[in-house]
């Protein structure tokens, strides 16, 4: 699923934003963590999708949220 926004992958290629792919990545990262909802992480990470956002920026936003506010079932 894409909303027309393009993302820049780590190898420099540009692709349409795939929200399903992002959700699968978050689910994988949350696997085995008690009290952590992948959907909540994705929603509450506060990612501002803009054309040209990098996959690294998306991952950093999720990590910042999990490490600073939401992770660990708070």
N, C-alpha and C positions, 0 to 999 in steps of 0.2 A: 504494500500500500504506500502511495506517495501523494503528497499534496502539491507537487510541482517544484518543491525545493530541491536544490542540488547539493550534494555533499562531496567533499574532497577526501578521498581515501589516502591512507598513509603513503601509498606508492605514487600519489599525484593524479590518479585518474579521477574523473568526475562522474558521479552517478546520481540518479534520482534518490531522494531520501526514502528509505524503506523502513517504515515504522515497525513492521512486523519483525524484521531482522534485528532492530534495536531491542525490541521486547524479548526476543529469544536470547540475546546477549545478556540482558539484565536477569532473566530467569536463570541462566547458567551461572551467573555470578552469585545469585542468591541461593542456589541449590545447597541444601544442607544447613542453612542458617535458620535457627529456630526464631520464630516471631518476625521474620522479615518477608514482606510481600513485594514481589517483583513489580506488581502494578503500582503500589504506593511509591516505590523507589523511582520508577519512571515518571510518575505524575508529579511528585513533590521535589524532584531534583531541580526544577526551575529552569530547564534548558530552554533557551530562546532560539528556536530554529530560524536561521536566516540563510538565504541563498549563499552558498560557498562555505558553510560551516564545515570544519574538518571532523573526521571521525574521532580524532584525538580530543578535540574540544568537547564532543558529546560524552566520551568516556570520562574525561576529567570532571565534568559537571556532576556525573553520577557518583564518582568516587568522592568528590568534595562533600556532597550531600550525605552519603553514607558514613563518611568518617567524621563529619562535623555535627550532624543533626539527627539523622534518622536511623542509622544502622544499629544493630544489636537489639531490635525489638522495643525501642523506646516508645 
